[in-house]
């Protein structure tokens, strides 16, 4: 039986406003979240490591600083979690691998430093598919997080940023980071009922993040709403706190979506062949989402992709495997290493790939990007479901098939993509809309997403009161 809906936890933006008004203290929120982690995470399994003492110390320091008038900005006192491929100075970064459980990071990467410098409270590291290579969210050796929307039947949480999705959806942290090489932010966001953003290449730095594919890897935020994602994204971009406050107040920068709407925007929707990929409930909710955007003034037209998404997904996978094998073959070629065997099988597929075939794939990637740019003339954005169906049972999945049919193509094409909840299924499971824009047009994705989100209604969360 799936879980019922319950009232939503306070959003990142709501907490930020309460801290600024001094009606709520960061330490109260962090303490409550740590208590929920201790109570619920033995079942949910979202965290790889929890830094309870350090988090409480940092939260109390934020209390004193804000009370004394030294608020850094709107992220000050906000809790966050890191996917366990982000290096933090002096902490273990195991990358979801039992073989790397003693790997101590020597320094924090740029994004981690920005989150902490903005006053963020790091609660811990979240579980990931081993070496970030997998879309279902499973991990044979380190544990698979449980999708919180069904406490009776184990369902996929989405990967590879599985723990981040489960932790945010379960109110075990306010927001979290993921990385997205073929859907690893958007897939857990889709299956766990969250909002997640895949940015275009170069929009955010990747230093201090354990690599899978240097061509495709992108980090991104996961949170409960478009506004929350925008605020986290502003911090990840390195915007100073005072400037974020000004943009919030004036509706500028990443926050220009407030009231902007979709009037006059031309949005491309799936053609008949791509619709065949989706199950009936996903299509029903997708069509309803398109109708909502049309009612808000968007122009809707079928987008005929110059190449089918399945071919683009396969090409994305080939780049990922070739480059991933180059980085990690020393781990996976040793039979005695305690690796996830599903991931090992995928990784070792890189053995048969040549530098020449990879160079050809990269050349074809550039040509295909040009074709899509031409096909998108006149369109502002594309609309697809994020996934073809709501979270399947773990017992039903095929590890040889990726759930990234609609996500991987846009890594390959280097486009920005926002995933956010649509209406639930009849069982109460989340479904998800993907809004795709050109590289560097992340703010437009947020604008369209915010308009749809406002029309659909507030985010809801699973009822975990039984835990």
C-alpha positions in Angstrom: 0.0 0.0 0.0 1.3 3.4 -0.9 1.6 6.2 1.7 -1.0 8.9 2.1 -0.3 12.6 1.7 0.4 14.8 4.7 0.9 18.5 5.2 4.2 19.7 3.7 7.2 20.5 5.8 8.5 24.1 5.7 10.2 24.9 2.4 13.7 26.2 2.2 12.4 29.7 1.4 9.9 29.6 4.2 12.6 28.6 6.7 14.9 31.3 5.3 12.2 33.9 5.9 11.5 32.6 9.4 15.2 32.7 10.3 15.5 36.3 8.9 12.5 37.4 11.0 14.0 35.6 14.0 10.8 33.7 14.6 12.6 30.4 14.3 16.2 29.3 15.0 18.3 27.1 12.7 19.2 24.9 15.7 15.5 24.0 16.3 15.1 22.8 12.7 18.4 20.9 12.6 17.7 19.2 15.9 14.3 18.1 14.7 15.8 16.8 11.4 18.5 14.9 13.3 15.8 13.3 15.5 13.9 12.3 12.4 17.0 10.8 10.8 17.7 8.8 14.0 14.1 7.5 14.0 13.3 7.0 10.3 16.6 6.5 8.4 17.2 3.0 9.8 14.2 2.1 7.5 14.7 4.6 4.7 18.5 4.3 4.4 19.1 7.6 2.8 22.3 8.7 4.6 25.8 7.2 4.2 27.1 9.3 7.1 25.5 11.8 9.5 27.5 14.6 11.1 25.2 15.2 14.0 27.6 16.9 16.4 29.1 19.2 13.8 25.7 20.1 12.4 24.3 21.1 15.8 27.4 23.1 16.6 27.1 25.0 13.2 23.4 25.5 13.7 23.9 27.0 17.2 26.6 29.3 15.7 24.1 30.4 13.1 21.5 31.1 15.9 24.0 33.5 17.6 25.1 35.1 14.4 21.6 35.8 13.1 20.5 37.0 16.5 23.4 39.4 16.6 22.5 40.8 13.2 25.2 39.0 11.3 23.0 37.1 8.9 25.1 36.1 5.8 22.2 35.8 3.5 19.0 33.7 2.8 20.9 30.4 3.0 22.2 31.1 6.5 21.1 28.3 8.8 19.7 26.1 6.1 20.4 22.4 6.3 21.7 20.5 3.3 23.1 17.1 2.5 25.7 16.1 -0.1 25.6 13.1 -2.4 28.6 11.0 -1.4 30.7 11.9 -4.4 31.3 15.4 -3.2 34.6 15.8 -1.4 34.6 17.4 2.0 37.9 18.2 3.7 38.7 15.4 6.2 35.6 13.4 5.5 35.2 10.0 3.8 33.9 10.2 0.2 33.2 6.6 -0.6 31.3 7.2 -3.9 28.9 4.4 -3.0 31.6 1.8 -3.0 32.6 -0.5 -0.2 36.1 -0.6 -1.8 36.4 3.1 -1.2 35.1 3.3 2.3 38.4 4.6 3.7 38.9 7.3 1.1 39.4 10.5 2.9 39.0 13.8 1.0 41.9 16.2 1.2 39.9 19.3 0.4 36.4 20.5 -0.3 35.3 21.4 -3.8 34.0 24.8 -4.9 30.3 24.0 -4.5 30.7 22.6 -1.0 32.7 25.7 0.0 30.1 27.9 -1.4 27.2 26.2 0.5 29.1 26.4 3.7 30.3 30.0 3.1 26.7 30.9 2.6 25.9 29.7 6.1 24.6 26.3 5.2 24.5 23.5 7.7 25.9 20.2 6.4 24.0 17.3 7.9 25.8 14.5 6.2 26.5 12.5 3.0 23.7 10.7 1.2 23.9 7.3 -0.5 24.5 6.9 -4.2 24.7 4.2 -6.8 28.3 3.0 -6.9 30.4 5.5 -8.8 27.2 7.2 -9.8 26.6 4.7 -12.6 22.9 3.8 -12.5 19.5 5.3 -12.9 17.4 3.0 -10.6 19.1 4.0 -7.4 20.2 0.6 -6.2 23.4 -0.4 -4.4 24.2 -4.0 -3.6 27.0 -3.3 -1.2 26.1 -0.1 0.6 22.3 -0.4 0.6 19.5 0.9 -1.5 17.5 3.8 -0.1 13.8 3.1 0.3 11.3 5.2 -1.7 9.3 6.9 1.0 6.1 6.9 -1.0 5.5 3.2 -0.4 6.4 1.7 2.9 4.9 -1.7 2.2 6.6 -2.5 -1.1 10.2 -1.6 -2.0 10.2 0.7 -5.0 13.1 2.4 -6.8 14.2 5.7 -5.4 15.9 6.8 -8.6 19.6 7.2 -9.1 22.2 7.8 -9.0 21.5 10.5 -6.4 19.1 8.1 -4.6 19.9 9.1 -1.0 19.5 12.8 -1.7 16.1 12.3 -3.2 14.8 10.1 -0.3 16.3 12.4 2.4 14.7 15.6 1.0 11.3 13.9 0.3 11.3 12.4 3.8 12.1 15.8 5.5 15.4 14.5 6.8 17.1 17.6 5.3 15.9 20.8 3.7 17.7 20.4 0.4 20.5 18.3 -1.2 23.0 18.1 -4.0 23.0 15.5 -6.8 24.9 15.1 -9.9 23.5 14.4 -13.4 25.3 12.5 -16.1 22.2 10.9 -17.7 19.4 11.8 -15.3 20.9 11.3 -11.8 19.3 14.5 -10.4 16.0 14.3 -12.3 15.3 10.6 -11.8 15.3 10.6 -8.0 13.4 13.9 -8.1 10.8 12.3 -10.4 10.4 9.1 -8.4 10.5 10.8 -5.0 8.1 13.7 -5.8 10.7 16.5 -5.8 12.0 19.4 -8.0 15.5 18.9 -9.4 17.5 20.8 -12.0 20.0 19.5 -14.5 22.2 22.4 -15.5 24.0 22.8 -18.8 27.7 21.9 -18.9 29.9 24.6 -17.4 27.0 26.3 -15.6 28.4 25.0 -12.3 31.9 23.9 -11.4 32.7 20.2 -11.0 36.0 20.3 -9.0 35.9 18.2 -5.9 33.3 15.8 -7.4 34.3 12.2 -8.1 34.1 11.9 -11.9 32.2 9.6 -14.1 32.2 11.4 -17.4 34.0 14.7 -17.8 32.0 15.3 -21.0 28.6 14.9 -19.4 28.9 15.3 -15.6 26.8 18.2 -14.1 26.0 18.9 -10.4 22.6 20.2 -9.5 20.2 21.1 -6.7 17.3 19.0 -5.3 14.6 20.5 -3.2 10.8 20.7 -2.7 9.8 23.6 -5.0 11.1 25.7 -7.9 11.7 28.7 -5.5 13.8 26.4 -3.3 15.8 25.1 -6.2 16.4 28.7 -7.4 17.7 29.8 -4.0 20.0 26.8 -3.8 21.2 27.4 -7.4 22.0 31.0 -6.6 24.3 29.8 -3.8 25.9 27.1 -6.0 26.5 29.8 -8.6 28.6 31.7 -6.0 26.2 34.7 -5.7 26.9 36.6 -2.5 24.2 36.6 0.2 23.4 40.3 0.0 23.0 40.0 -3.7 20.6 37.0 -3.4 18.6 39.0 -0.9 18.3 41.9 -3.4 17.3 39.6 -6.2 14.7 37.9 -4.1 13.3 41.3 -3.0 13.2 42.8 -6.5 12.4 39.6 -8.5 15.6 39.8 -10.4 18.2 37.2 -11.6 17.2 33.6 -10.9 14.1 34.9 -9.1 12.6 36.8 -12.1 10.2 33.9 -12.5 7.9 35.4 -9.9 4.8 36.5 -11.8 6.5 36.1 -15.2 4.3 33.3 -16.4 4.3 31.5 -19.7 2.1 33.8 -21.8 3.3 33.7 -25.4 6.0 31.1 -24.9 6.0 28.3 -27.5 6.4 24.9 -25.8 7.1 21.7 -27.8 5.4 18.4 -26.8 6.0 14.8 -27.5 5.2 13.3 -30.9 3.1 10.1 -31.3 6.2 7.8 -31.4 7.6 9.2 -28.1 4.2 9.0 -26.4 4.3 5.2 -26.9 7.1 5.0 -24.4 5.0 6.1 -21.5 2.4 4.2 -19.5 -1.3 5.4 -19.4 -1.1 7.2 -16.1 2.0 9.1 -16.9 0.5 10.2 -20.3 -2.7 11.3 -18.6 -0.9 13.5 -16.1 1.5 14.8 -18.8 -1.4 15.8 -21.0 -3.1 17.5 -18.0 0.2 19.4 -17.3 0.3 20.5 -21.0 -3.3 21.7 -20.7 -2.5 23.7 -17.6 0.3 25.5 -19.3 -1.8 26.1 -22.4 -4.5 27.6 -20.1 -1.9 30.0 -18.8 -1.2 31.3 -22.2 1.6 29.1 -23.6 1.5 28.1 -27.3 1.6 24.3 -27.6 3.0 22.5 -30.7 4.3 19.0 -31.4 8.1 19.0 -31.5 9.5 16.6 -34.1 12.9 15.7 -32.8 15.5 15.2 -35.6 16.6 12.0 -33.9 14.7 9.7 -31.7 15.4 10.0 -28.0 16.3 6.3 -27.7 19.2 6.8 -30.0 20.4 9.9 -28.1 20.1 8.0 -24.8 22.2 5.2 -26.2 24.8 7.7 -27.5 24.9 9.3 -24.0 25.4 5.9 -22.4 28.3 5.1 -24.7 30.1 8.3 -23.8 29.4 7.7 -20.1 30.7 4.1 -20.2 33.9 4.9 -22.2 34.9 7.7 -19.9 33.7 6.0 -16.7 35.8 2.9 -17.5 38.8 5.1 -18.1 38.4 6.6 -14.6 37.5 3.4 -12.7 38.8 0.4 -14.5 41.4 -0.2 -11.8 38.6 -0.8 -9.3 36.4 -3.0 -11.5 39.0 -5.1 -13.3 40.1 -6.7 -10.0 37.6 -9.5 -9.4 38.3 -9.6 -5.7 37.2 -6.0 -5.1 33.8 -5.8 -3.4 32.0 -3.9 -6.1 28.3 -3.7 -7.0 28.1 -6.4 -9.6 25.4 -4.6 -11.6 27.6 -1.6 -11.8 30.6 -3.8 -12.6 28.8 -5.2 -15.6 28.0 -1.8 -16.9 31.4 -0.4 -16.3 33.3 -3.3 -17.9 31.3 -2.7 -21.1 33.9 0.0 -21.6 36.5 -2.7 -22.3 35.4 -3.1 -25.9 35.2 0.6 -26.7 38.0 2.4 -28.6 39.3 5.9 -28.6 38.4 6.1 -32.2 34.8 5.2 -31.6 34.6 7.6 -28.7 36.0 10.4 -30.9 33.4 9.6 -33.5 30.6 9.7 -30.9 31.8 13.1 -29.7 31.9 14.4 -33.3 28.4 13.1 -33.9 27.3 14.7 -30.6 28.3 18.1 -31.9 26.5 17.5 -35.2 23.3 16.4 -33.4 23.4 19.4 -31.1 23.4 21.6 -34.2 20.5 19.7 -35.7 18.5 20.2 -32.5 19.3 23.9 -32.3 17.9 24.2 -35.8 14.8 22.1 -35.0 14.1 24.3 -31.9 14.0 27.5 -33.8 10.7 29.1 -32.8 10.4 26.9 -29.6 11.2 28.3 -26.2 11.2 25.0 -24.4 10.3 21.3 -24.7 8.0 19.4 -22.4 8.4 15.7 -21.7 7.6 13.4 -18.8 10.8 12.9 -16.8 10.2 9.1 -16.6 8.0 6.7 -18.5 6.2 5.4 -15.4 6.0 6.1 -11.7 8.5 4.3 -9.4 8.4 0.6 -10.2 8.9 -2.1 -7.7 12.5 -3.0 -7.1 11.6 -6.6 -7.9 10.4 -5.7 -11.3 13.3 -3.7 -12.7 15.8 -4.8 -15.3 19.3 -3.6 -14.5 20.3 -3.9 -18.1 17.7 -1.2 -19.1 18.1 2.5 -18.0 15.1 4.5 -16.9 16.7 7.5 -18.5 14.9 7.5 -21.9 13.7 11.1 -21.4 16.7 12.3 -19.4 19.8 11.1 -21.0 19.2 12.8 -24.4 19.5 16.2 -22.8 22.8 15.5 -21.2 24.0 14.4 -24.7 22.5 17.6 -26.2 23.9 19.8 -23.4 20.5 21.4 -22.5 19.1 22.5 -19.2 16.3 20.4 -17.7 14.0 21.0 -14.7 12.0 18.1 -13.3 9.0 18.8 -11.0 6.0 16.9 -9.7 2.8 16.5 -11.7 -0.4 15.0 -10.2 0.1 11.6 -8.5 -1.0 8.2 -9.8 -4.1 6.5 -8.5 -1.9 4.7 -6.0 -0.5 8.0 -4.8 2.9 7.7 -6.4 4.6 10.8 -7.8 4.7 11.6 -11.5 7.0 14.2 -13.0 7.2 16.8 -15.8 10.5 17.7 -17.5 11.0 21.2 -18.8 13.9 21.5 -21.2 15.6 24.7 -22.4 18.7 25.6 -24.3 22.1 25.6 -22.6 22.4 28.7 -20.3 18.6 29.2 -20.2 18.2 27.6 -16.8 16.2 30.7 -15.6 13.6 30.1 -18.3 13.2 26.5 -17.1 12.5 27.9 -13.6 10.0 30.4 -15.0 8.0 27.8 -16.8 8.2 25.4 -13.8 7.1 28.1 -11.4 4.0 29.0 -13.4 3.0 25.3 -13.7 3.7 24.7 -10.0 1.6 27.6 -8.9 -1.3 26.4 -11.0 -1.0 22.8 -9.7 -0.8 23.6 -6.1 1.7 23.2 -3.2 4.1 20.3 -2.8 3.0 17.5 -0.6 5.1 14.9 1.1 4.6 11.2 2.0 3.1 10.3 5.4 5.8 8.7 7.4 4.1 8.9 10.8 4.2 5.1 11.0 8.0 5.2 11.3 
